[in-house]
Amino acid sequence: MLKTIFFGTPETAVPFLRLLAKRTEVLAVVSQPDKPSGRGLEVSSTPVKKAALELGLKVLQPARPSEIAAELKALGADFGVVVAYGRILKADVLTSTRLGLLNAHFSLLPKYRGAAPVQWALVKGETKTGVSLFWLDEGMDTGPVQDMTETSVGPDEDAPALLARLTAFGVGRLEAVIGDLSVGKVVRLPRKAPLHGSAHQARGRGHRPVERRGRDPQSDPRIPVLAARHPEAGQRLRFGPQIGPPRAVRPDDERRSRSPPGR
């Protein structure tokens, strides 16, 4: 049985962890540190940590992943899986397993690298999307591909529905990849840089990959603004009932919103 390490934080990552625990020996689960949340600002565990503890797995929550790079390397894992972990992974962590770290990304790379690939696919009116499982390097979602599978976007699918379906789809693809890796079938298909304008790259501060920098692809705070500026996407960008239908934003609206009070 292959030995693995899992990196993840939000609810989206939990089904991947559960599969990994069934199909491999999970030596450690790495998640973001517990944080205050809710009205009472009570410290709460991440969804991945809660699931890992239910499964009886070892949990590590470093402020910086490099702090545990030596510990991870000493575990002797065959490979790692990363799903919306939310921290930058440097070379010392990327090389801590025998094969490397496999990242699940909800788009057909190189399209929609970085943050909120599901929402961007809807904004751009894509009729096809998919899940990419690729080996992480130090670039922004630029590593070689192990598996990439396409699926159609339903005409009535909004962001939560599409993300849920891609999550289940991605878990299935990860199971297939685990089967391949268990018989030594490691694929590292290189990806050429996309032609200018052929791929959207969602950038954050420092131009780092958001999956590794700290933003859950389900909850990018820019998406409500994005929805407002792309009314043609309609309510498909909603994260839930708390966000109403987007409205068109006129240039004078934007100027007023930036003006000091009283002007």
Phi, psi and omega in degrees: 000135179293147178255134188225166171233140179244137176239122178186164182225304188276179181301325179305328185278342188300315180300327178293318178298316181298319177297314182300321180293332178282323189259346182221173172266107182276114184277332180196151175240125181252125181223166178293156178299152175300145183225154173294142178207164179079178183297323181276359181052040177283141179290127181232150179283154176288155177305322180293319178298315180301315180294320180297318179294322176299326182275357180074031183260153177288131182243133175241136181226067181286150172293324177229125183304327181299339178297335183246013183302317181294320179296318179296316181297323181292340180292333179072037180288152177283318177200169177237159176237133182239125177222106176050049181292309175099023175217150176292132176252117181269177187303325182295330176274320181300333182255019185277353178238167185297316184261334184122191182247128182260122183255138175261123182232134188269060172198170174268091183300146012274009178290139172057049171292154176086219192282149168049052181296328180295313181293321179294323178298321178290318179301319184277001177071030180294141174259349178231142172213199181170195180232132176248128172250113186223158182276123183292139166235194184274002177273183179271095179051046186246001186289168180293149188266133171269320183204135175220124184229137186262150173214157179279151173266123180294145184297336182249009182285131171261181186299313180298319181294317181292319179297318179298318181291319178293328177297311179297321179297316180295323177298319177297320179291323178296321178299319178295320180294320177302319176299318178296314183295328181293339177251017174084012180271088178258123182248133178225072181285120179290150177244125177287154177299136181292153174296154182305126177086357183270350180220135174275134177240107179282122186248146173242187179301129180082003178054043180259155177298129185293326178301332182255357184257332174138020178238126177292126181299345177281337194231033178297121185293349179280346188294320176302321177294318179301317180298320181295327184271356177229068184300339180295342178280346177058213183279006182293345180269001182298143171266345182169183186293345181286346179251117182282181181296139181292150176242157177289142179250122179273154179306322181291332174298316182294321179295318180295323183292337179267351183283146177296156178304141178093355180249000000 
